[in-house]
Amino acid sequence: MEGVGGNVTKVVGELLSLKRLGTLFYVVDPSDSSFQTLGEVPNYINEAIPWFMVSVVVEHFLGLLILGRKPGRLADNLTSVGHAVVYQSFKWFTRWFEMSGYLWVYQYRLLHIPYTSPLAWWAGFLVADFVYYWFHRASHEVSVIWAWHQVHHSHEDYNVTVALRQSMFQRLFALGFYHPFALLGVPLPAVCVHWHLNLLVQFLIHTDIIGKMGPLEWFLNTPSHHRVHHGANKYCLDKNYGGFLIIWDRIFGTFEAEREDDPVVYGLVDQPQTSNVLYLQLFYIRDIVNKAKAQDSWQDTFRALLYGPGWSPGSGRLGDLETFPDVRYPRQKYDPQVPFWVKVYVSGHFLVVLLIQQLLTFYLKTFTFWFTVAGFTFVLTTVSNITAMYDHWRWCGVVEVVRCAAYVYFAMSHPVTGLALLDDALLTWFFGSMALWTLHTAVLSPVTVGKGLKMA
């Protein structure tokens, strides 16, 4: 028993090590984060997941203590986590896609910087932050890229879970942004290390608990600066694109300070009224295509795709700010209500899909392509359907019966986790879920599941 307890303590100690915590604050040792090949670069984001979870809990209690309220609502938080699950799962097909071709360009580099040189580490730091600024700016100022990035701004609560709300397709548009620095001899592993660390350090700036941070506000992207970036207020639009540093915004004229007399309203200017992860991932594509099709000339069709989302014929590239809706605090939030049992059900299946997603990620290299596609489809369907329950979607019960039946069919002949007791528990959980929704849709609410949810 002492051996088991010692192993558990060792595992927990590793998961919650100070070294992993340091990556959330960009506190790393350059000598320990310099690598010769891309395969040696750790998955810093995945390693930081335990500290993500701790920070969510800490922020919750600090919100109650400092703000006198919860920093977020369950539906909004679960939707954010759902986007993260989908984003991480889609990476099974696109990992490091944005860096494709970098090594080919690197062959023709004008300079050579050894990966062991401190210059390589600092060059990677500046490149990752500089490129992040410009790609992030393009994500707001080019409609076809904004169509994916808008997911990150679809929240109405502002807390650390918002950092998890990412588009699964956005990284596909980053191809080419980093490649000019290959010619300057910046090693690819150095860029990738800082790509991870740059994203990690932004996790904790998604909070309204921390106020302004004095002199740090001049050169770091702080919670105050990033609150502006996430605002739907007119003065917040197209501002503060920085990652770790805010200096690029100050240099290139996109900086805006937070205003005490105009509280930030979080979310999109035209806020969609849904919690459905799949809808939020895709809905703006429909809108931008319809906008492009509605133009009277092919020139305006291209402008609708390549200019800012606020553009209209006759306006400037980013549109006429004076014609935008004047969003002011307070704005009523989309706040769907569901019975307590639905909250428990959704939370339970979120934990299960997190487990399944992590297992699929761990064993990914042993799977065929089509098995990976099937696994991704299951994860996407799960996350989309259980978040749609908050919208009282009429078909969620039917989809849930099919989804759970598919798991039961697979698990009857294939071990999922390899632990007999856990596999039996999961099989029982999915079989019970299938029975619950069969009864609910066929007997209690044969026509409209949404009404059945409200009646429960």
URKA-V202669 format. One record per residue. OMEGA is omega in whole degrees, -180 to 180 (none if undefined). Layout:
# URKA-V202669
{{OMEGA} {OMEGA}}
This chain:
# URKA-V202669
{{179} {179} {179} {180} {179} {179} {179} {179} {180} {-179} {179} {179} {179} {-179} {-177} {-179} {178} {178} {178} {177} {-178} {-179} {178} {-179} {-177} {177} {-179} {177} {-180} {-179} {179} {-178} {175} {-172} {-178} {-178} {-179} {-179} {180} {-176} {-180} {173} {-175} {-179} {179} {180} {-177} {-176} {178} {178} {171} {-176} {178} {-178} {177} {180} {-180} {180} {180} {-178} {176} {177} {177} {-176} {-174} {-176} {-177} {180} {174} {-180} {180} {178} {-174} {-177} {-179} {179} {-180} {177} {178} {178} {178} {177} {180} {179} {180} {180} {-179} {179} {180} {177} {174} {-177} {-170} {-175} {-179} {178} {-176} {179} {-178} {180} {-178} {-179} {178} {178} {-178} {178} {-176} {-177} {179} {179} {176} {179} {179} {-178} {179} {-178} {174} {179} {179} {-179} {-178} {175} {177} {178} {-178} {180} {-178} {-178} {-180} {180} {178} {180} {-174} {177} {178} {178} {177} {-180} {178} {-171} {174} {-170} {-177} {176} {176} {180} {177} {-174} {-178} {178} {-176} {-178} {-175} {178} {173} {168} {-178} {180} {-173} {179} {179} {180} {-179} {-174} {-175} {175} {180} {-176} {-168} {-177} {179} {-178} {-179} {-178} {177} {-177} {-176} {-166} {177} {-178} {172} {179} {179} {174} {179} {-177} {-179} {179} {179} {178} {-177} {176} {-177} {172} {177} {-174} {179} {177} {-178} {-176} {179} {-177} {-173} {176} {175} {179} {175} {177} {-178} {178} {180} {-169} {173} {-177} {180} {-179} {-176} {-175} {178} {172} {-174} {175} {180} {179} {-175} {173} {177} {-178} {-177} {-178} {174} {176} {-179} {-176} {-178} {-171} {177} {-179} {170} {-179} {-172} {175} {177} {-178} {176} {-174} {-180} {178} {179} {-179} {-172} {170} {179} {-179} {174} {180} {177} {-178} {179} {-177} {180} {-175} {-177} {172} {-175} {180} {178} {178} {173} {-171} {176} {-177} {-179} {172} {-174} {-176} {-177} {178} {-179} {178} {-167} {-165} {-174} {174} {177} {-177} {-177} {176} {178} {178} {180} {-179} {-176} {-177} {-176} {180} {-180} {177} {179} {175} {178} {178} {179} {-180} {-169} {175} {-178} {-179} {179} {-178} {171} {-178} {179} {-180} {175} {-175} {-178} {-179} {179} {-176} {-178} {-179} {-179} {175} {-179} {-177} {-179} {177} {-3} {173} {-178} {-179} {172} {-171} {-178} {180} {177} {178} {-178} {-178} {177} {177} {179} {-179} {-179} {180} {179} {-180} {173} {179} {-180} {-179} {173} {178} {-178} {179} {179} {178} {179} {179} {-177} {-176} {-172} {-175} {-179} {-175} {170} {180} {-175} {174} {177} {177} {179} {178} {178} {179} {179} {180} {-179} {179} {180} {-177} {-178} {-174} {-178} {174} {177} {177} {177} {177} {-176} {179} {-171} {-176} {-175} {179} {179} {179} {-178} {177} {-179} {-179} {-179} {178} {179} {178} {-179} {-180} {-180} {-174} {178} {-177} {-179} {174} {-177} {-178} {-176} {176} {-171} {-178} {180} {179} {178} {179} {179} {179} {178} {180} {-179} {178} {177} {178} {178} {179} {180} {-176} {172} {178} {-175} {-177} {-175} {-174} {-175} {-176} {-174} {-176} {-173} {-180} {-179} {179} {178} {178} {-179} {180} {-172} {none}}
